[in-house]
Amino acid sequence: MTEGTPVEPIVLEKNSAERFTLGAEHFNGRQVVNLRVQWRGEDGEWNPSKKGLTFSIERWPGFLAALRDLDARMRAAGLLDTEAPTA
């Protein structure tokens, strides 16, 4: 991804007042992965909160591997439906 290449973020509803966004963007001169909680203002617009995680895009492969490992561990512990799609 080069500077200025738009990547539409993935949005997951948390509740009626908050949502999660997951995306990749150019920030402060570097490419980052941004996982953020957004809140809905009184005007109905979504605003980023301080809650979240931002890291260099070079760390994405390790982060994704860790999520897959966590998914497998939660399934093994019976915390997730084994029929549900995997990460």
ABEGO torsion letter per residue (X at the ends): XBBGBBBBBBBBBABAABBBBBBBBBBGGBBBBBBBBBBBBAAGBBBBBABEBBBBAAAAAAAAAAAAAAAAAAAAAGABBAABBBX
